[in-house]
Amino acid sequence: MKSILFNSYNSLETEVDNQNYSCIYVLPIDEYPFHRNHINLDSPIIAQYTGKFKTQGEQRNQEILIVLENSNLFIQDKKSEYIAELFAESEKDFFLRDDNAQISFRRSKNDKVSGLTLYIDAKQINAKKRK
């Protein structure tokens, strides 16, 4: 079982794997305070979010690539070869399990995916979908 050690002002000395850690309690990973539940979406819904998105604002001219692979959605950066699976929290909101990041997709008036907002490390990055 994977566990997370939390530190506190009133900590206790604990030995884990022959290493001394100062911690107050241990939580199983499923009880981690930032654990998020995901939902399953049908492939036709997920497929609408694929494409290239160009960032705007101070992060402009960067490209975010959203791809569908084996019925799962991924965010990809070809420059750094970074790829991570996106998990649906709602029909338009997704999160990365290994990073503190969330993506919310936007739709135009005609209900087509028009852009996304990436929330990462207390930053908000907007991107417009390229045709």
C-alpha positions as CSV (number, residue, x, y, z in Angstrom):
1,M,0.0,0.0,0.0
2,K,1.3,3.4,-0.9
3,S,1.2,6.0,1.8
4,I,1.9,9.7,2.3
5,L,3.5,11.1,5.4
6,F,2.3,14.4,6.6
7,N,4.5,16.7,8.7
8,S,3.2,18.9,11.5
9,Y,4.4,21.2,14.3
10,N,3.5,18.5,16.8
11,S,5.2,15.7,15.0
12,L,6.3,12.3,16.2
13,E,9.5,10.5,15.2
14,T,8.6,7.6,13.0
15,E,10.8,5.0,11.4
16,V,9.9,3.9,7.8
17,D,12.2,1.6,5.8
18,N,15.0,2.2,8.4
19,Q,14.8,5.9,7.8
20,N,13.8,8.4,10.4
21,Y,11.0,10.8,9.4
22,S,9.2,13.4,11.4
23,C,5.5,12.9,10.9
24,I,2.2,13.0,12.7
25,Y,0.1,10.5,10.7
26,V,0.1,8.4,7.6
27,L,-2.8,8.3,5.1
28,P,-3.3,5.7,2.4
29,I,-3.0,7.3,-1.1
30,D,-6.8,6.9,-1.7
31,E,-7.4,9.1,1.3
32,Y,-5.0,11.8,0.2
33,P,-6.7,15.2,0.6
34,F,-6.3,16.1,-3.1
35,H,-7.5,12.8,-4.5
36,R,-9.9,13.4,-7.3
37,N,-12.6,11.1,-8.7
38,H,-12.9,10.7,-12.4
39,I,-15.8,9.7,-14.6
40,N,-16.0,7.7,-17.8
41,L,-17.1,9.5,-20.9
42,D,-18.1,8.0,-24.2
43,S,-15.6,8.0,-27.0
44,P,-17.6,10.4,-29.3
45,I,-17.6,13.0,-26.5
46,I,-13.8,12.6,-25.7
47,A,-12.9,12.8,-29.5
48,Q,-14.4,16.3,-29.7
49,Y,-11.5,17.6,-27.5
50,T,-8.6,16.4,-29.7
51,G,-6.6,18.8,-31.7
52,K,-3.9,21.5,-31.5
53,F,-4.4,24.5,-29.2
54,K,-2.3,27.7,-29.5
55,T,-1.7,29.5,-26.2
56,Q,-2.6,33.2,-25.7
57,G,-1.4,35.9,-23.4
58,E,2.1,35.9,-22.0
59,Q,2.5,32.2,-22.8
60,R,1.5,32.7,-26.5
61,N,2.9,30.8,-29.4
62,Q,3.2,27.6,-27.5
63,E,1.2,24.6,-28.8
64,I,-0.8,22.2,-26.6
65,L,-1.7,18.9,-28.3
66,I,-4.6,16.9,-27.1
67,V,-4.7,13.3,-28.6
68,L,-6.9,10.3,-28.3
69,E,-5.2,6.9,-27.8
70,N,-7.0,3.7,-26.9
71,S,-10.2,5.6,-25.9
72,N,-8.1,7.8,-23.5
73,L,-7.3,11.5,-23.8
74,F,-3.7,12.7,-23.4
75,I,-2.0,16.0,-23.3
76,Q,1.3,16.0,-25.3
77,D,4.2,18.4,-25.8
78,K,6.3,17.2,-28.7
79,K,9.3,19.5,-27.8
80,S,9.8,18.0,-24.4
81,E,8.3,14.6,-25.3
82,Y,6.0,15.1,-22.3
83,I,2.7,13.1,-22.4
84,A,0.2,12.6,-19.6
85,E,-3.3,11.1,-19.5
86,L,-6.3,13.3,-18.8
87,F,-9.0,12.1,-16.5
88,A,-12.6,13.5,-16.8
89,E,-14.1,15.2,-13.8
90,S,-17.1,16.4,-15.7
91,E,-18.0,16.5,-19.4
92,K,-15.7,19.6,-19.9
93,D,-13.2,19.5,-17.0
94,F,-10.2,17.1,-16.9
95,F,-7.3,16.7,-14.6
96,L,-3.8,15.1,-14.6
97,R,-3.3,12.5,-11.9
98,D,0.4,13.0,-11.5
99,D,0.5,16.9,-11.6
100,N,-1.4,19.6,-10.0
101,A,-3.1,20.6,-13.2
102,Q,-6.6,20.9,-14.7
103,I,-7.9,21.6,-18.1
104,S,-11.3,23.1,-18.8
105,F,-12.5,23.0,-22.4
106,R,-14.6,25.9,-23.8
107,R,-17.3,25.8,-26.5
108,S,-18.4,28.3,-29.0
109,K,-22.0,29.4,-29.6
110,N,-22.4,26.6,-32.1
111,D,-21.3,24.1,-29.5
112,K,-18.0,23.3,-31.1
113,V,-14.8,23.0,-28.9
114,S,-13.2,26.4,-29.3
115,G,-10.4,26.5,-26.7
116,L,-9.2,25.4,-23.3
117,T,-7.9,26.8,-20.1
118,L,-5.0,25.0,-18.4
119,Y,-4.7,25.6,-14.7
120,I,-1.2,24.6,-13.5
121,D,1.0,25.8,-10.6
122,A,-1.4,28.7,-9.7
123,K,-1.2,29.9,-13.4
124,Q,-4.1,30.1,-15.8
125,I,-3.1,29.6,-19.5
126,N,-5.7,30.1,-22.2
127,A,-5.4,28.4,-25.6
128,K,-7.5,28.7,-28.7
129,K,-8.2,25.6,-30.9
130,R,-6.5,25.7,-34.2
131,K,-8.5,24.7,-37.3
